[in-house]
Amino acid sequence: MAQDLRSYLDLLKRKRPEEFLIVSREVDPAYEITALVVKLEKEARKRPVLLFEKVRGTSFPVLTNLHASRARLALALNAAPDALLTTYLRAMERPIAPRLVRTGAVKDVVRTGKDVNLLDLPQIIHHEGDGGVFL
């Protein structure tokens, strides 16, 4: 079972490479990301994980559609797709306690104090009627 997002993405790329797409051109966070997701779903009947590397207005990438299929959720939990629900319920009954670490991938990028600015995150607008941006 993948222990973190990076190891899950590596697992997905190895086991189901056709379900992981990288968009390397710049995209607009206002409507375009959602439009591309919807277009893939409607026209190609696909729901891949999408990594948008260059999002206008931010240095952060956007990862979407991570949980768009039961098969991917099962892969993340190291479960057979038909045993996904029971595996999930069993895991919720026995949660793993968090572990504090001094070093590791989780500490690769740390911002504190004045370096923290929510406006640095991608400001995504999905639909015309949205009340504002989504972070």
C-alpha positions as CSV (number, residue, x, y, z in Angstrom):
1,M,0.0,0.0,0.0
2,A,1.3,3.5,-0.8
3,Q,2.3,5.4,2.3
4,D,2.0,8.9,0.9
5,L,1.0,10.8,-2.2
6,R,4.4,10.5,-4.0
7,S,4.5,6.7,-3.5
8,Y,0.9,6.4,-4.7
9,L,1.6,8.4,-7.8
10,D,4.7,6.3,-8.5
11,L,2.6,3.1,-8.0
12,L,-0.1,4.5,-10.4
13,K,2.5,5.3,-13.0
14,R,3.9,1.8,-12.8
15,K,0.7,-0.2,-12.6
16,R,-1.7,2.0,-14.6
17,P,0.3,4.4,-16.7
18,E,-2.6,5.0,-19.1
19,E,-4.5,6.5,-16.1
20,F,-1.9,9.2,-15.4
21,L,-1.6,12.2,-17.7
22,I,0.7,15.2,-17.4
23,V,-0.3,18.5,-19.0
24,S,2.9,20.5,-19.4
25,R,1.5,23.6,-21.2
26,E,0.3,26.5,-19.2
27,V,-3.4,26.4,-18.2
28,D,-5.7,29.0,-16.8
29,P,-7.1,28.1,-13.3
30,A,-10.3,29.9,-14.2
31,Y,-12.5,27.3,-15.9
32,E,-9.8,25.7,-18.2
33,I,-8.7,23.0,-15.8
34,T,-12.3,21.9,-15.2
35,A,-13.1,22.1,-18.9
36,L,-10.2,19.8,-19.8
37,V,-11.3,17.3,-17.1
38,V,-14.9,17.3,-18.4
39,K,-13.8,17.1,-22.1
40,L,-11.7,14.0,-21.4
41,E,-14.6,12.4,-19.5
42,K,-17.2,13.2,-22.2
43,E,-15.3,12.8,-25.4
44,A,-12.7,10.1,-24.5
45,R,-14.8,8.5,-21.7
46,K,-11.7,8.7,-19.5
47,R,-11.1,9.9,-16.0
48,P,-7.3,9.9,-15.6
49,V,-5.4,11.5,-12.9
50,L,-4.2,14.8,-14.3
51,L,-1.1,16.7,-13.3
52,F,-1.1,20.3,-14.5
53,E,2.5,21.4,-14.2
54,K,2.1,25.0,-15.2
55,V,-0.9,26.9,-13.8
56,R,-1.1,30.6,-14.5
57,G,-0.6,32.8,-11.5
58,T,1.2,30.2,-9.3
59,S,4.3,28.2,-9.1
60,F,2.3,25.2,-7.7
61,P,1.1,22.4,-9.9
62,V,-2.5,21.1,-9.7
63,L,-3.3,17.4,-9.3
64,T,-6.9,16.4,-10.0
65,N,-9.1,13.4,-10.5
66,L,-7.1,11.4,-8.0
67,H,-10.1,9.5,-6.7
68,A,-12.2,9.3,-9.9
69,S,-12.4,5.6,-10.0
70,R,-13.0,2.7,-7.5
71,A,-10.1,0.8,-9.1
72,R,-7.7,3.7,-8.2
73,L,-9.0,3.8,-4.7
74,A,-8.5,0.1,-4.4
75,L,-5.0,0.4,-5.7
76,A,-4.2,3.1,-3.1
77,L,-5.5,0.8,-0.3
78,N,-3.9,-2.3,-1.8
79,A,-7.3,-3.9,-2.0
80,A,-9.2,-5.9,-4.6
81,P,-11.8,-3.6,-6.3
82,D,-14.6,-5.8,-5.1
83,A,-13.2,-5.7,-1.5
84,L,-12.8,-1.9,-1.4
85,L,-15.6,-1.1,1.0
86,T,-14.7,-3.8,3.5
87,T,-11.0,-2.8,3.3
88,Y,-11.9,0.8,3.9
89,L,-14.2,0.1,6.8
90,R,-11.7,-2.1,8.4
91,A,-9.0,0.6,8.1
92,M,-11.4,3.2,9.7
93,E,-11.9,0.9,12.6
94,R,-8.2,0.7,13.2
95,P,-6.7,4.0,12.3
96,I,-2.9,4.4,12.3
97,A,-1.6,6.9,14.7
98,P,0.4,9.8,13.2
99,R,4.2,9.7,13.5
100,L,6.2,12.8,14.1
101,V,9.4,12.9,12.0
102,R,12.3,15.3,11.9
103,T,13.2,14.6,8.3
104,G,11.6,13.1,5.2
105,A,9.7,13.9,2.0
106,V,6.9,15.5,4.1
107,K,9.4,18.2,5.1
108,D,10.8,19.0,1.6
109,V,8.8,22.2,1.3
110,V,8.0,24.0,4.5
111,R,6.8,27.6,4.7
112,T,6.2,29.4,8.0
113,G,5.5,32.9,9.2
114,K,5.6,35.6,6.6
115,D,6.4,33.1,3.9
116,V,2.9,31.7,4.2
117,N,0.4,33.2,1.7
118,L,-2.7,31.4,0.6
119,L,-2.8,33.5,-2.5
120,D,0.3,31.7,-3.7
121,L,-1.9,28.6,-4.1
122,P,-3.7,28.0,-7.4
123,Q,-7.0,30.0,-7.4
124,I,-9.3,27.5,-9.2
125,I,-12.7,28.5,-10.5
126,H,-14.7,25.5,-11.8
127,H,-18.0,26.9,-13.0
128,E,-19.5,30.3,-13.9
129,G,-21.8,30.3,-10.8
130,D,-19.0,29.6,-8.3
131,G,-19.1,31.9,-5.3
132,G,-15.3,32.4,-5.5
133,V,-12.1,30.5,-6.0
134,F,-11.3,27.1,-4.7
135,L,-7.9,26.4,-3.1
